Amino acid sequence: GLRIEKVLVSLNLLKFY
């Protein structure tokens, strides 16, 4: 996607942390 990927990555990072 465009920025959706970045948002998903951010959410994933927050979830991991």
RACORBEL-V319708 format. One record per backbone hydrogen bond with DSSP energy under -1.0 kcal/mol. NH is the residue of the N-H (numbers start at 1). CO is the residue of the C=O. E is the energy in kcal/mol with one decimal. If there is no record, write none. Layout:
# RACORBEL-V319708
[[NH;CO;E] [NH;CO;E]]
This chain:
# RACORBEL-V319708
[[7;3;-2.5] [8;4;-2.9] [9;5;-2.7] [10;6;-2.7] [11;7;-2.7] [12;8;-2.7] [13;9;-2.8] [14;10;-2.7] [15;11;-2.5] [16;12;-2.7] [17;13;-2.7]]
